[in-house]
Amino acid sequence: MTSSIGERVQCEALLRKLVPVEEAVRHVRSGDVLAVSGFTKAGEPKAFLPALARHLAGLPDARISVYSGASLSEEVEAPLAPFIARRGPYMASAASRRLIHAGKMDYADAHLSHFARGLMYGFYGDIDLAVVEVSRIRPDGSVVLSASVGVSAEALARARAVVLEVNTAIPDFTGMHDIVLPPAPPTIGWPVPVTGVRDRIGLPYVLFDPSRVVAVVESRQPDFPVAFRAGGATCDAIAGHVLAFLGECRDRFGWHHWVPPLQSGVGNIANAVISGLARSPFQRLHFWTEVFQEGLLDLVADRDRFAGASASAMSLADTEPTRVEALIRAARGDLVLRPMWMSNNPEIITRLHVVAMNTPLEVDIYGHANSTHVGGSRVVNGLGGSGDFFRNAYLSVAHTPSIRTLRDGRTVSCVLPYVNHVDHTEHDIKCIVTEHGYATNFGIRSPRARAREIIDRCAHPHFRPLLHDYVTMAGDGDEPRLLAMDRLEGWWRDYDAACAAFPGEPGGAPHGH
Amino acid sequence: MTSSIGERVQCEALLRKLVPVEEAVRHVRSGDVLAVSGFTKAGEPKAFLPALARHLAGLPDARISVYSGASLSEEVEAPLAPFIARRGPYMASAASRRLIHAGKMDYADAHLSHFARGLMYGFYGDIDLAVVEVSRIRPDGSVVLSASVGVSAEALARARAVVLEVNTAIPDFTGMHDIVLPPAPPTIGWPVPVTGVRDRIGLPYVLFDPSRVVAVVESRQPDFPVAFRAGGATCDAIAGHVLAFLGECRDRFGWHHWVPPLQSGVGNIANAVISGLARSPFQRLHFWTEVFQEGLLDLVADRDRFAGASASAMSLADTEPTRVEALIRAARGDLVLRPMWMSNNPEIITRLHVVAMNTPLEVDIYGHANSTHVGGSRVVNGLGGSGDFFRNAYLSVAHTPSIRTLRDGRTVSCVLPYVNHVDHTEHDIKCIVTEHGYATNFGIRSPRARAREIIDRCAHPHFRPLLHDYVTMAGDGDEPRLLAMDRLEGWWRDYDAACAAFPGEPGGAPHGH
């Protein structure tokens, strides 16, 4: 399985730049802006970044900026976090989160499709160094990426200097990628000619100026696995309602045997939905999504079910190289890995009529969703692609358990009168699903009428009377909101009491992302 | 100027369906769903709708649903409002607003691009009757629309029955429109081949099945004019800052002589911006916008300045037919009127790198904007196309006066700690502008840092200390929000006191939309 570095670096000029990683990291100076490969733990520079942390620890007060595709693994991000002054556009690191909330790291999330374009537009300034994991360097210096694309192509196009991390332990991913850069002003864009999930419109490798490569390093570390979380009764119930909603839409909107391409998030609810689809009447499933994940593997094996997938990353629960190589052999041609400006492209999401399914932290009775900030103030991970998909999908489905048990043992409602951070508005979500049922948003109905339906179908029965009380107390208007502070305080007091009085439920209230 | 009905109805079969409007309205029964032409007062059925109101007044408890493109004139909507059970996706009618807030009319706004697609997708159910103003019926029964497109083509495609209102008082608009329908599932979409504001990809008329026409009526009523509101010192200051921002972007992002296509809202701030552009160093201005409005007329006359415009409606302050005809003669070829799924199409807005400029009701310190609901509960007009443009623009600019004077004489801040209805999130707005300055959102900065900038540059100086206090009181987290009800109540009490103590300003605080 493992290749030699000579087999993977076919460009003589670049092979001569091969250095130990401890030497390569010396190219980074305090103040530098780094754009690195990596998306949902897949394809990140697993040798360079930890070595960089050790290097920076030896410099006085070193601080850098780090941009990635989406999340890096905690194994890679935690050691580096103390040296990161600015981080974007997405992270899922407990270490970074602590620093962000302590005001020691500036963090700005963004729609992933916007971020990739913004890099090319110059919105994020100059990039000093791109650090990109590749599975092969071609004779002309162009590179074949690995398990993710993210912003690797933009980073290679824009950075002043480049470090290539050649991973000889992973399979050669040649043929998995479709690489094209977003057009930037003053160049006017062009219609992106993708009309199917398996379409390819770019190159299977990244063309860039190899004279900017300052170092090549070798890595033998496979991707860190992404935990596969099986669902429980709650997830299965949610999945059942999602399938019922899709069945209703099939009948109501005349799909016949057509099934829209699916986007699904990562986590136990998403896994339960995928698992439910595999047993459903829906045949020939297409996925236009961000992450090709463990839960899709059973489907790929079933040629009657699986008709192709597009993603920006392949994040698996078991990244053992021979297993990954077998998957690549089986899926090449049916699975395309794309830059995130393409995987999350509004133009394509709308055109293909994607069904988007994601799990916000909480929703409100009028159909707004909070995907990022617990209690309004504290970011969990970031917006990611949820907005790209929810806003532009044919059908956008927000699924969440109706309740959540906090670390202190209290049980809270995931359906609230209002959310303290709005990431998705009432206009961007067509269906809200919990384990109790689903509420749709088709046609003309008043926000009041929609609120009644969300409360009665989606909220946990324990909290329904209180939520109805809120609407009544809020008074008139088309979308009544209670602004009188004294009465609002009273409502939240009653709510806290209801949380404390929540009766135990068998199976508890897991929360999936 | 005025044509005879025989000149305008070139299809014999349809000319035979010409009836007095009082007869045509009898096709409407209680419970019917009507989709009508009209967008920002332009091209609405000005004979049919008032006659329909009189007809419905004679029926017991008659209630109908009315869909339009965007707003209808109050002249047309007010008489009909008492009979409307469901209304969407946009209105600007005081009569409807009263009924909506009284719970007597169900209203749901939507992104305009979503609404047009939703009509075709079946999300809004069956349409019983399309009522569309046209300037000409062609020999084969296809129709040339008038001063707006909106959802007229979708209405004609989907409705069970059709009434055509031929307006013989207005000019023949032949050659102004570019008509194409959005693809609907299970048909997969195609790349929309528009790469310039003047591109045409469809037909200059609407093809549909003329056997569904149940009546043709004649109208001689020109469009009701849209008030042209000149700015004052506040608007001029805002326009100055918008131009400074554009100048900064030109230098920073390497535009050279290129100027991005512009979208601008309707109202006094927009007019001041357009007027400022006309005197600016920016040459060859393109507009990719919703409404071609009065403020653009001076530009059209200046061939060095004006390079073309695309809109869904032409809404003028003076609709005298010979004047409109002269404009059409001058602008045909440079001005294209499109269906609103095209004028507001995310794919095209992104591709052309549009600069979007709109006025929300209020913004918050973290960069979220409320475009729809005063005090959270009461809708003003609706979302319209603000989300289509803000989310997908190259640069999105939210401009608003820093303060507003209410009817009761109190002066409030348009920059608040949080808004009670979020229509646009912090991720969708690149620049906030008031008469005091502008704050941008480029690169990675913490929400705290952005808040400081928005407060110091955009908020009225009278309110700045209070807004900084809020951030301090809100404590930790990356985007601090004060949730403790007692302290929040204290903050709002201090704010109310500050509003009451606001010193008078020369020129007052106008608020434009």
HADDOCK unambig.tbl for C-alpha pairs under 7 A between the chains (distance, minus, plus):
assign (segid A and resid 86 and name CA) (segid B and resid 444 and name CA) 6.17 0.50 0.50
assign (segid A and resid 87 and name CA) (segid B and resid 444 and name CA) 6.83 0.50 0.50
assign (segid A and resid 88 and name CA) (segid B and resid 444 and name CA) 6.63 0.50 0.50
assign (segid A and resid 100 and name CA) (segid B and resid 478 and name CA) 6.09 0.50 0.50
assign (segid A and resid 101 and name CA) (segid B and resid 476 and name CA) 6.33 0.50 0.50
assign (segid A and resid 101 and name CA) (segid B and resid 477 and name CA) 4.38 0.50 0.50
assign (segid A and resid 101 and name CA) (segid B and resid 478 and name CA) 5.18 0.50 0.50
assign (segid A and resid 102 and name CA) (segid B and resid 476 and name CA) 6.94 0.50 0.50
assign (segid A and resid 102 and name CA) (segid B and resid 477 and name CA) 6.98 0.50 0.50
assign (segid A and resid 103 and name CA) (segid B and resid 478 and name CA) 6.93 0.50 0.50
assign (segid A and resid 106 and name CA) (segid B and resid 444 and name CA) 6.92 0.50 0.50
assign (segid A and resid 106 and name CA) (segid B and resid 445 and name CA) 5.65 0.50 0.50
assign (segid A and resid 106 and name CA) (segid B and resid 446 and name CA) 4.64 0.50 0.50
assign (segid A and resid 107 and name CA) (segid B and resid 444 and name CA) 6.39 0.50 0.50
assign (segid A and resid 107 and name CA) (segid B and resid 445 and name CA) 6.36 0.50 0.50
assign (segid A and resid 107 and name CA) (segid B and resid 446 and name CA) 5.29 0.50 0.50
assign (segid A and resid 108 and name CA) (segid B and resid 444 and name CA) 5.34 0.50 0.50
assign (segid A and resid 108 and name CA) (segid B and resid 445 and name CA) 6.01 0.50 0.50
assign (segid A and resid 108 and name CA) (segid B and resid 446 and name CA) 5.87 0.50 0.50
assign (segid A and resid 110 and name CA) (segid B and resid 427 and name CA) 5.90 0.50 0.50
assign (segid A and resid 111 and name CA) (segid B and resid 427 and name CA) 6.98 0.50 0.50
assign (segid A and resid 121 and name CA) (segid B and resid 253 and name CA) 6.97 0.50 0.50
assign (segid A and resid 122 and name CA) (segid B and resid 253 and name CA) 6.20 0.50 0.50
assign (segid A and resid 123 and name CA) (segid B and resid 442 and name CA) 5.32 0.50 0.50
assign (segid A and resid 123 and name CA) (segid B and resid 443 and name CA) 5.68 0.50 0.50
assign (segid A and resid 124 and name CA) (segid B and resid 442 and name CA) 6.40 0.50 0.50
assign (segid A and resid 124 and name CA) (segid B and resid 443 and name CA) 4.20 0.50 0.50
assign (segid A and resid 125 and name CA) (segid B and resid 443 and name CA) 6.88 0.50 0.50
assign (segid A and resid 185 and name CA) (segid B and resid 255 and name CA) 6.92 0.50 0.50
assign (segid A and resid 185 and name CA) (segid B and resid 353 and name CA) 6.96 0.50 0.50
assign (segid A and resid 186 and name CA) (segid B and resid 255 and name CA) 5.55 0.50 0.50
assign (segid A and resid 186 and name CA) (segid B and resid 258 and name CA) 6.27 0.50 0.50
assign (segid A and resid 188 and name CA) (segid B and resid 351 and name CA) 6.36 0.50 0.50
assign (segid A and resid 188 and name CA) (segid B and resid 352 and name CA) 5.58 0.50 0.50
assign (segid A and resid 189 and name CA) (segid B and resid 351 and name CA) 4.53 0.50 0.50
assign (segid A and resid 189 and name CA) (segid B and resid 352 and name CA) 6.18 0.50 0.50
assign (segid A and resid 190 and name CA) (segid B and resid 195 and name CA) 6.45 0.50 0.50
assign (segid A and resid 190 and name CA) (segid B and resid 351 and name CA) 6.42 0.50 0.50
assign (segid A and resid 191 and name CA) (segid B and resid 191 and name CA) 5.44 0.50 0.50
assign (segid A and resid 191 and name CA) (segid B and resid 192 and name CA) 6.43 0.50 0.50
assign (segid A and resid 191 and name CA) (segid B and resid 193 and name CA) 6.01 0.50 0.50
assign (segid A and resid 192 and name CA) (segid B and resid 191 and name CA) 6.44 0.50 0.50
assign (segid A and resid 193 and name CA) (segid B and resid 191 and name CA) 6.02 0.50 0.50
assign (segid A and resid 195 and name CA) (segid B and resid 190 and name CA) 6.45 0.50 0.50
assign (segid A and resid 253 and name CA) (segid B and resid 121 and name CA) 6.97 0.50 0.50
assign (segid A and resid 253 and name CA) (segid B and resid 122 and name CA) 6.20 0.50 0.50
assign (segid A and resid 255 and name CA) (segid B and resid 185 and name CA) 6.93 0.50 0.50
assign (segid A and resid 255 and name CA) (segid B and resid 186 and name CA) 5.56 0.50 0.50
assign (segid A and resid 258 and name CA) (segid B and resid 186 and name CA) 6.27 0.50 0.50
assign (segid A and resid 346 and name CA) (segid B and resid 347 and name CA) 6.81 0.50 0.50
assign (segid A and resid 347 and name CA) (segid B and resid 346 and name CA) 6.81 0.50 0.50
assign (segid A and resid 347 and name CA) (segid B and resid 347 and name CA) 4.76 0.50 0.50
assign (segid A and resid 351 and name CA) (segid B and resid 188 and name CA) 6.35 0.50 0.50
assign (segid A and resid 351 and name CA) (segid B and resid 189 and name CA) 4.54 0.50 0.50
assign (segid A and resid 351 and name CA) (segid B and resid 190 and name CA) 6.44 0.50 0.50
assign (segid A and resid 352 and name CA) (segid B and resid 188 and name CA) 5.59 0.50 0.50
assign (segid A and resid 352 and name CA) (segid B and resid 189 and name CA) 6.20 0.50 0.50
assign (segid A and resid 353 and name CA) (segid B and resid 185 and name CA) 6.96 0.50 0.50
assign (segid A and resid 376 and name CA) (segid B and resid 481 and name CA) 5.86 0.50 0.50
assign (segid A and resid 377 and name CA) (segid B and resid 477 and name CA) 4.94 0.50 0.50
assign (segid A and resid 377 and name CA) (segid B and resid 478 and name CA) 6.16 0.50 0.50
assign (segid A and resid 377 and name CA) (segid B and resid 479 and name CA) 4.79 0.50 0.50
assign (segid A and resid 377 and name CA) (segid B and resid 480 and name CA) 4.39 0.50 0.50
assign (segid A and resid 377 and name CA) (segid B and resid 481 and name CA) 5.14 0.50 0.50
assign (segid A and resid 378 and name CA) (segid B and resid 477 and name CA) 4.62 0.50 0.50
assign (segid A and resid 378 and name CA) (segid B and resid 478 and name CA) 5.72 0.50 0.50
assign (segid A and resid 378 and name CA) (segid B and resid 479 and name CA) 6.55 0.50 0.50
assign (segid A and resid 379 and name CA) (segid B and resid 478 and name CA) 6.57 0.50 0.50
assign (segid A and resid 422 and name CA) (segid B and resid 422 and name CA) 6.56 0.50 0.50
assign (segid A and resid 423 and name CA) (segid B and resid 425 and name CA) 6.41 0.50 0.50
assign (segid A and resid 425 and name CA) (segid B and resid 423 and name CA) 6.42 0.50 0.50
assign (segid A and resid 427 and name CA) (segid B and resid 110 and name CA) 5.91 0.50 0.50
assign (segid A and resid 427 and name CA) (segid B and resid 111 and name CA) 6.99 0.50 0.50
assign (segid A and resid 442 and name CA) (segid B and resid 123 and name CA) 5.34 0.50 0.50
assign (segid A and resid 442 and name CA) (segid B and resid 124 and name CA) 6.42 0.50 0.50
assign (segid A and resid 443 and name CA) (segid B and resid 123 and name CA) 5.68 0.50 0.50
assign (segid A and resid 443 and name CA) (segid B and resid 124 and name CA) 4.20 0.50 0.50
assign (segid A and resid 443 and name CA) (segid B and resid 125 and name CA) 6.90 0.50 0.50
assign (segid A and resid 444 and name CA) (segid B and resid 86 and name CA) 6.18 0.50 0.50
assign (segid A and resid 444 and name CA) (segid B and resid 87 and name CA) 6.84 0.50 0.50
assign (segid A and resid 444 and name CA) (segid B and resid 88 and name CA) 6.63 0.50 0.50
assign (segid A and resid 444 and name CA) (segid B and resid 106 and name CA) 6.91 0.50 0.50
assign (segid A and resid 444 and name CA) (segid B and resid 107 and name CA) 6.40 0.50 0.50
assign (segid A and resid 444 and name CA) (segid B and resid 108 and name CA) 5.36 0.50 0.50
assign (segid A and resid 445 and name CA) (segid B and resid 106 and name CA) 5.64 0.50 0.50
assign (segid A and resid 445 and name CA) (segid B and resid 107 and name CA) 6.36 0.50 0.50
assign (segid A and resid 445 and name CA) (segid B and resid 108 and name CA) 6.02 0.50 0.50
assign (segid A and resid 446 and name CA) (segid B and resid 106 and name CA) 4.65 0.50 0.50
assign (segid A and resid 446 and name CA) (segid B and resid 107 and name CA) 5.32 0.50 0.50
assign (segid A and resid 446 and name CA) (segid B and resid 108 and name CA) 5.90 0.50 0.50
assign (segid A and resid 476 and name CA) (segid B and resid 101 and name CA) 6.33 0.50 0.50
assign (segid A and resid 476 and name CA) (segid B and resid 102 and name CA) 6.96 0.50 0.50
assign (segid A and resid 477 and name CA) (segid B and resid 101 and name CA) 4.37 0.50 0.50
assign (segid A and resid 477 and name CA) (segid B and resid 102 and name CA) 6.98 0.50 0.50
assign (segid A and resid 477 and name CA) (segid B and resid 377 and name CA) 4.97 0.50 0.50
assign (segid A and resid 477 and name CA) (segid B and resid 378 and name CA) 4.61 0.50 0.50
assign (segid A and resid 478 and name CA) (segid B and resid 100 and name CA) 6.10 0.50 0.50
assign (segid A and resid 478 and name CA) (segid B and resid 101 and name CA) 5.19 0.50 0.50
assign (segid A and resid 478 and name CA) (segid B and resid 103 and name CA) 6.94 0.50 0.50
assign (segid A and resid 478 and name CA) (segid B and resid 377 and name CA) 6.17 0.50 0.50
assign (segid A and resid 478 and name CA) (segid B and resid 378 and name CA) 5.72 0.50 0.50
assign (segid A and resid 478 and name CA) (segid B and resid 379 and name CA) 6.59 0.50 0.50
assign (segid A and resid 479 and name CA) (segid B and resid 377 and name CA) 4.80 0.50 0.50
assign (segid A and resid 479 and name CA) (segid B and resid 378 and name CA) 6.56 0.50 0.50
assign (segid A and resid 480 and name CA) (segid B and resid 377 and name CA) 4.39 0.50 0.50
assign (segid A and resid 481 and name CA) (segid B and resid 376 and name CA) 5.85 0.50 0.50
assign (segid A and resid 481 and name CA) (segid B and resid 377 and name CA) 5.14 0.50 0.50
assign (segid A and resid 485 and name CA) (segid B and resid 489 and name CA) 5.89 0.50 0.50
assign (segid A and resid 489 and name CA) (segid B and resid 485 and name CA) 5.89 0.50 0.50
